[in-house]
Amino acid sequence: MDSQCKIRSISVLIPDGGNYDSMKVLNCLGQVHEVTSYMLSRAKWPMARFSRYCAKFEYHASQTDSVWIDVIKDVVHRWGIDVILPATPRGIEFLSRNREVISQIAAIPPLARPEQIRMANDKWKFYQFLKQHGLPGPTTLYIGTAGEPVSNTFALDSIGYPALLKPMSQTGGYGIVKVKSLSDFYQVWNDKDHTIKGEQYILQSFITGVDFSLSVCCQSGDITAYSLYRAILPSKSNFSMGRLLEYVNEEKIIDIGRKLIAVLAWDGVANIDFVVDKRNQSVNILDFNPRFWRTVLGSMIAGVNFPFIWCLSAVGVIRPSSQCEGVRYASSSQYMEMLVSRLKGRRALEKISFRESGLQFSVGDPLPELVNAFRGILRRLYKRSNDKC
């Protein structure tokens, strides 16, 4: 690897440009003058198509790997693409499955193996991996599929309560229910309104403490770049990202993160959730997400542009970058909510500048957000008209 190599220009294809994840990755790449970004999508009119950072866009409806590889090959040839960079979980898995073929078409970044990604996405298998390697995590039980009898009833007494009933395939805290006792668990489990039909669940001891989130870019089990935040203001909805984040350095968390990445021999990007137990200050690993995270723009504000760093690693370049401690971040919607609250004369719980919010990127590239807002209005009007019928 050449850490001193200068990149004059680089053309990047995002081959999975159909949702908000790809818009955030495009926004990060758009802040780098050396990068020209192109997009391929199975969706005809995604937000990112309207971005000023998207040099060219192409739609294709194919759902099979073989045809999609041919489409990528054609686009790479026509547009002169240097690097293929996935932005979504589906895109990362696709490139991982087909790395040997696609790496002959254009450069691709380091990627975890398909079996690693599957294990990391399975909350029960990931917990077993932690225990196998002596890494800290809350006591966890596999419960089974919603609507069916509990798989492991004899062990339910062994877990500490309160506990969290977690759906295994959901993200962002969606579907998590806190249960206070064993009887409370059975009441929730037998209530169809509290579980997701067909979803598999785990039950995990709830640890009261401070939540942290470590985002990393890795190569061969080494962390090449990281950012770490804690929530200053918790989310209004339980178990999702906080309203206001602060980027911090906590060596004991970073050290455990390095140990985890090393035993995984991880390649690529990932996001790891931790909780520091307020009783004894012990660090516990809560979750591992083998993908880009919702706060990737916050990481960039804190000084670490992960999509660009990952892109450079595809062409054999490591560019040193370090997180700026003390930087705060709020998403566009959270910042607007805080701003409206201040305009109404309410006392702000915490102050944050425009430059520490995701809104600056919406202002710098407004058309995707305007299109998205217009679509939202049309959906609501359509729903109202149907409700009246």
N, C-alpha and C positions, 0 to 999 in steps of 0.2 A: 504494500500500500504506500502511496506517495502522499503524505500529509501536506506537502508544499505545492502540489500541482495546482495551477490556476486554470479554471474553467472559463473559456471565452464565451461559448454558447453551447446550449444543450437542448435538444428537442425531446419532450416527454409526452408519451401517450398514456392517458388514463383509460384503461379498457373497460371500466365498469362505472361509467358516469351517469348513474340513474337516480341518485338520491342525495340527501343533505350531506352525507359523509364525503362524497366526491366534491361537493361544493366547497367544503372546508379545506380539503387537500388542494384544490385548485386555487383557493385564496392564498394559501401559504406559498405555493409555487409562484403565484403572481407577484409576490413581493420581491422576487429575485430577478434582477435584470438579465442575468445570463440564461434564464429558462424561458422557453416558448412551449406552452402547453396545448395539447390536442386531446380530443375526447371521442371515445367510442361508447355507444350506449344501446341497451335493449329498450330503453324508453324514448319515445319520440320527442317529448318536450320537457326534459328535466330542467330544473333551475339553472344548472351550470351552462346550459346551451346559450343562455342570455348573458353570460358573464363576459366582461371585456377582457378577461384573462384567458378565454378559450379562443385560440387562434382558428381552429377548425373543428367542426363537429360532424359526426356521421352516425346514423341510426341503422341498426340491423336487428331483425327479430329472432334470429336463430337462438335456440336453447341448447344445442348440443355442442360438446367440446370440440369435436372435429371440425365442424363448420365454423365455429367461432375462431378457431386457430387460423383457418384459411382467411377469414375476414381480417384478422389482425395482421397477417402476413401481407395482404393486399394494401392495407392502410399504411403499414410501416414502409413499404416500397414506394407508394405514391407520395407520402409526406416527408420521407427522409427522417424517420424517427430514430433517436439514439437509445432511449430508455423506455421500457414499459413499466409503469408504476401503478400497482393496484391501490384502490382507495377504500374498498368495502370488504367486509368479511367474505362475501361470496367471491369477490375478485381475487383476494389473497389465496383462498382455497383453490381456485381455478388455476392460478399461476403455479402454486405448489404442486398440484397434481400433474401439470404439464410442463414442468420446468425444463426438462431435457429438450423438448421440441421448441419451446418458445425462446429459450436462451440462444438458439441458433438463428432466430429471426432478429432479435435486438437484445441489448443488455437488460438484465433484470436484477433487482436488488436481492440481498440475502433473504431467504425464506425458510421458515420452519418446515419440517417434513409433514405430509398430510396426517400421519398418525399422531404426531405431536399436537397439531391443531385440534384434532378430534378429541384427544385427551384433555387439553386445556379448556375446551368448550363444554366438557362434561363435568359438572360441579362435583359429582360423587367420585369419579375417577381421579380428578385433580386432588381432592382431599386425601384419597388413598396414596397418591404419589407423595404428598407432603409428609404423611406419616411414615412411609417407607424410607424417606430420606432424612427423617428427624427434623423437619422444618415445622415451625409453630403455626397452629391454626385452631380455631374453635372446634370442640367436639361436634361431629356431624354424623347423622344417620340417613341412610337411604329409606324413604317412606314408601315410594311406589307411584302408581298412576292415579290421578284424581278420578274419583268415582268408583275405585276398587278398594278392597280391604287393604289395610296397612301390611307391608311386607315383613316388618320386623317388630312385632308388638312387644316381644319380651325385652327389647333394649330401650323402650321408650322411657322407662323409669330411670335409666342410667344417665340420661342427658340432663344438664342443668337448665332450669327454667328461671326466667323467661327464655324463650327460644324463637327463632325465625323459621317459618315455613316458606321455603324458597322454590319457585318453579325453575327447573334446570335449564330451560332454553331461552328464558327471557333476559333482557338487559335493562340497564338504567333503573333498577329497583322495582320494575313493574311486577305486580302480582305477589310481592312479599307480604306476609301477614305475621304480625308478632303475636305469639300465644303466651299467656301468663302461667299456665299450668298444664298438666297432663289432661285434665278434664276439659280445659279450654281448647287444647289441641283437637280432641275428638269432636268437640262441637263445631270447630272450624272445618275439619276434614270432612265431616258429614253434611256440610252445608254447601250446596252447589254454587251459591252466590259468592263464596269466598275462595273458590278454587277454579282453575281453568281446565275445562274438559279435555281429557286426553293428555294433559301435561304431566310429566314426571316431576316428583318433588323430593327435596331433602329437608331435614330438620336440623337446624344448627343452633348451638348455644349462643345466646345474645350476650355480647361483651359490652359493658358500659365504658366508654372512653372517648378518645379523640380519633376521628377518621382521617386517614391520609391516602393520597393516591400518587403512585410512582409511575411515570411514563418513561419508556426506554426505547432505544434503538440498539440492536445487538448484532454481534457477529461472532459465530463459533463459541457461544457461551460467555462472551465478554460484553459488558455494557459500554458502548462507544459514546452515548449521549443520554442524558436523563433530565427530567424535571419532576419536582415533588411539591405537592400542595396540600394544604389543610383547609377545611371549610371554616370561615369566620362566622358567616351567617348560615344556619342550616336551611335546607329546602323546606318549603311549606308543605310539600307532600313527602311522606316518609320514605327513607331509603333511596332517594335520588340525589343527584349532584347538588351541592350547596348553592345558595344564591350569590354568595361572595366568597372568593377563594384567595388565599395568600400563598405565594411560592416561598418555600422554606428549605433549609438544609438540616436534616436530622440524620446523623451518621448511622445510628443503630438501625434505622429503617432501610437506608441505602445499602448497608452491609448485608442485611438479610435478603434484600432484593438481588444483590450480586450473587449470593449463595444459591438462590433459587434459579437464576438465569444460568449459572454455571452447571448445576446438576441437570437442568433441562437441555443444556448445550443449545440454547435458543438462538435462532437467526431471525432478524426482522424486527418489527415494532411490536410492542405489547404494553398493556396497562395493568398495574397490580394494585389492588385495594388492600389497605391495612387498617387495623385498629390498635391503638395503644391503650391497654387496660389501665383505667384510672386507679385501680386498687394497688397494683404492683409495678406499673410502668412496663409490663411485658409487651412485646410486639407480636401481633398475630396476623397471618396472611388470610384475608377474607375471600379474595377472588382474583382470577387471572383472565384477562381479556386479550386474545391474540389478534388484535386489530388496532386501528386508530380509535381515538377516544373523543368524547364530545367536546373536551376542552383543548383540542389541538391548537386552536387560535390563542388560547391563554398561554400555552407553552411557548408559542412564538413571541408573544408580548414579553414573556419572561426571558427571552433571549435564545430559545432553542427551536429552530424551524425544522421539525422532524421530517416532513415530507421531502424537503430539500436535502437534508442529511442522508436520508435513506436513498434518495435518488443518486447522490454522489457516490455512495457505496457501490452502486451498480456498475460504475465505471472505474472502480478501484481507487477512489479518493476518500480519505478521511479528513474532514475539515474540523479542527477543534472548535467547540462551542461550549459555553458554560451558562448555567442558569443565574439570573440576577435575583438574589435573595431579597425578599420584602415586597416584590411586585404583587399587585392585586389584580384580580380579573373577575368581571361579571359578563355574562352573555348579553347579547343585544336586548333580549326581552327583559332580563333582570335589571339591566341598567336603566331602561326606559321606565320600568316600574319604580325604581328608586328616584328617578328624575321627576316623575309625576307626583310622587309622594312629597318631594321637597317643594315643588311648585304649589302644592296645596297647603303648604305651611306646616307639614308634619315634621317632627324632629327626626333627622336621619340617624339610624343606628350606627352606620359606618359610612364614611365618605369615600368616593372613588372618582377618579378623573375620567374624562372621555377617552384618553389614550390608554386606559386600562380596561376598556370595554370592547366587546365584540362589535358594538355599533359602528366603530370607526371603519370596519371593513365593509359593512353594509352601505355606509355613506360613500366610501371610495368606489364601490361597485354596486350601485343601487338597483339596476334593472332586474336581477334575479329575485330580490326581495319584493319588489313591486309586483312582478308577475305572480309570485307566490301568494301575496296578499290579495290580489285580484281574483285568483283562483279560489281562495278561501271565501271571499264574498259571494262568488257565483255558486259555490257549494251550499252555502247557507241559504241563499235565495231559492235554489233548487229544492232543498229540503223543506223549506217553508211552503213552497207551492205544492209539494207532494203531500204534506201534512194536512193542507186545506182540502185536498181532494177526497 
